[in-house]
Amino acid sequence: SYLGAAIFVILGGVPFSALVVLFVNFVIQVPIAIALGFDKPSPGLMERKPRPLTQPVLSRSQWIRLIFTGFLIALGTLTIEATFEPISTPVAATMGFVVFSLFNVVMGLSARSETNTVFDIENLSDRRQLGLYGLALVMTILGTELGLFQRILGTVELSGRQWLLCIVFAVALLLIDEVVKFFMRRRRQSKPDVTVQELQLA
């Protein structure tokens, strides 16, 4: 985001203020990280084929997916900021903060499984997990609507349409990731799966 903002001179090359960065890192992302860290293991995890010791932590396809997702997040954030900067710099900066935070929430939900859909009933039935993601969402709202946070972060109150636009961008990112997951499931289903039991029998 910073590189794109500097190249295209969006918000003076600074898409987020230092305090907004700290707020996102410690108030928005920490509950999401806790949720992911204490999430239930994936079904059938112990039956999967062991990874070779020489295999890197992230495969090439995983790196490509991460870079692609990061590009979309930066593109969405900067697009909103560039669109609203001529109208109001504080509004543009606030919308950038909101959409980036919403991107974190939806991708945190999606990251619970590399291939399974986020709309799985098991994902939606864990109240503790949903509570942590809900906390991140509530803090995003308070960061723009509460006077104390407005003074600290330099944010302003957004209109309903502006909130709706940020939500649409976040949902669009989630749907794109769901499409990627769909093709990943198709690809894995087309490959023979070797379980631990089969390896032991061999």
C-alpha positions in Angstrom: 0.0 0.0 0.0 2.8 2.4 0.9 4.6 1.7 -2.3 1.5 2.3 -4.4 0.6 5.4 -2.5 4.1 6.8 -3.0 4.2 6.0 -6.8 0.7 7.4 -7.4 1.0 10.2 -4.8 -2.1 9.1 -2.9 -2.7 10.9 0.4 0.8 12.4 0.1 2.3 8.9 -0.2 1.2 7.9 3.3 -2.0 5.7 3.1 -2.1 5.3 6.9 -0.8 7.5 9.7 1.6 6.0 12.3 -1.2 5.8 14.9 -3.6 4.1 12.5 -0.9 1.5 11.7 -0.4 0.8 15.4 -4.2 0.6 15.9 -4.6 -1.9 13.1 -1.6 -4.0 14.3 -2.6 -4.2 17.9 -6.3 -3.7 18.1 -7.6 -5.2 14.8 -5.1 -7.9 14.0 -4.4 -9.2 17.5 -7.9 -10.6 18.1 -7.8 -12.2 14.6 -4.4 -13.7 15.3 -5.7 -15.1 18.6 -8.7 -16.6 16.9 -6.4 -18.3 14.3 -3.9 -19.5 16.9 -6.5 -21.2 19.0 -8.7 -22.5 16.2 -9.7 -26.2 16.0 -7.4 -28.4 14.0 -8.5 -29.1 10.4 -10.4 -32.4 10.0 -8.2 -35.3 8.9 -5.0 -33.4 9.7 -3.2 -36.4 11.2 -4.1 -38.6 8.2 -2.4 -36.4 5.7 0.8 -37.3 4.0 3.8 -36.1 6.0 5.8 -33.3 4.4 9.4 -34.0 3.3 12.0 -32.3 5.5 13.4 -30.5 2.6 10.0 -29.0 1.6 9.8 -25.2 2.3 7.3 -23.8 4.7 5.4 -22.2 1.9 5.1 -23.7 -1.6 5.3 -21.8 -4.8 1.5 -21.8 -5.2 1.1 -20.5 -1.6 3.5 -17.7 -2.3 1.6 -16.8 -5.5 -1.7 -16.8 -3.6 -0.3 -14.6 -0.8 1.2 -12.1 -3.3 -2.1 -12.0 -5.3 -4.1 -11.5 -2.1 -1.8 -8.8 -0.9 -2.0 -7.0 -4.3 -5.8 -7.0 -4.1 -5.8 -5.6 -0.6 -3.4 -2.8 -1.6 -5.3 -2.2 -4.8 -8.7 -2.0 -3.0 -7.4 0.3 -0.2 -5.6 2.7 -2.6 -8.6 2.8 -5.0 -10.9 3.9 -2.3 -8.4 6.5 -1.0 -7.7 7.9 -4.4 -11.4 8.1 -5.3 -12.3 10.1 -2.1 -9.2 12.2 -1.7 -10.4 15.0 -4.0 -13.6 15.1 -1.9 -12.1 15.1 1.5 -8.6 13.9 2.7 -9.8 12.9 6.2 -12.7 10.9 4.6 -10.3 9.2 2.2 -7.9 8.3 5.0 -10.8 7.0 7.2 -12.2 4.9 4.4 -8.8 3.5 3.7 -8.5 2.5 7.4 -12.0 0.9 7.4 -11.6 -1.1 4.2 -8.2 -2.3 5.2 -9.5 -3.4 8.6 -12.4 -5.2 6.9 -10.0 -6.9 4.6 -8.2 -8.2 7.6 -11.4 -9.5 9.2 -12.7 -11.4 6.1 -9.2 -12.8 5.2 -8.8 -13.9 8.8 -12.1 -15.8 8.5 -11.0 -17.3 5.2 -7.5 -18.3 6.5 -9.1 -20.8 8.9 -8.9 -23.3 6.1 -6.7 -23.2 3.0 -9.3 -24.9 0.8 -12.6 -25.2 2.6 -15.2 -22.5 2.2 -15.6 -19.9 4.9 -19.4 -20.5 4.7 -19.0 -24.0 6.2 -21.5 -24.5 9.0 -18.6 -25.5 11.4 -16.9 -22.2 10.8 -20.1 -20.3 11.6 -21.0 -22.3 14.7 -17.9 -21.5 16.8 -19.0 -18.6 19.0 -15.6 -18.0 20.5 -14.0 -17.6 17.1 -16.9 -15.4 15.8 -16.6 -13.3 19.0 -12.9 -12.5 18.3 -13.6 -11.5 14.7 -16.6 -9.6 16.0 -14.3 -7.7 18.4 -12.1 -6.7 15.5 -15.1 -5.5 13.6 -16.5 -3.5 16.6 -13.1 -1.8 17.1 -13.1 -0.9 13.4 -16.5 0.8 13.9 -15.4 2.5 17.1 -12.2 3.7 15.4 -14.3 5.9 13.1 -17.4 6.6 15.1 -16.1 7.3 18.7 -15.0 10.8 19.4 -12.0 9.7 21.4 -10.6 7.5 18.6 -11.4 10.1 16.1 -9.1 12.6 17.9 -6.4 10.0 18.4 -6.4 8.4 14.9 -7.5 11.5 12.9 -10.5 9.7 11.6 -13.9 11.1 10.8 -17.5 9.8 10.8 -18.5 8.1 7.6 -21.9 8.1 5.9 -23.9 4.9 5.3 -23.0 4.8 1.6 -19.3 5.1 2.5 -19.6 2.2 4.9 -21.5 0.2 2.3 -18.8 0.8 -0.3 -16.1 -0.4 2.1 -18.2 -3.5 2.9 -18.7 -4.2 -0.8 -14.9 -4.1 -1.4 -14.3 -6.5 1.6 -17.0 -9.0 0.4 -15.6 -8.8 -3.1 -12.2 -9.9 -1.8 -13.8 -12.7 0.1 -15.6 -14.0 -2.9 -12.5 -13.8 -5.0 -10.7 -15.9 -2.4 -13.7 -18.4 -2.4 -13.2 -18.8 -6.2 -9.5 -19.5 -5.6 -10.4 -22.1 -3.0 -13.0 -23.7 -5.3 -10.4 -24.4 -7.9 -7.9 -25.6 -5.3 -10.4 -28.1 -4.0 -11.0 -29.3 -7.6 -7.3 -29.7 -8.1 -6.8 -31.7 -4.9 -9.7 -33.9 -5.7 -8.2 -34.8 -9.0 -5.0 -36.0 -7.4 -4.6 -39.3 -5.5 -4.4 -38.7 -1.7 -1.9 -40.9 0.2 -2.9 -41.2 3.8 -0.6 -42.1 6.8 -2.3 -45.5 7.1 -1.4 -46.3 3.4 2.2 -45.3 4.1 2.3 -47.6 7.1 0.9 -50.5 5.1 3.5 -49.9 2.4 
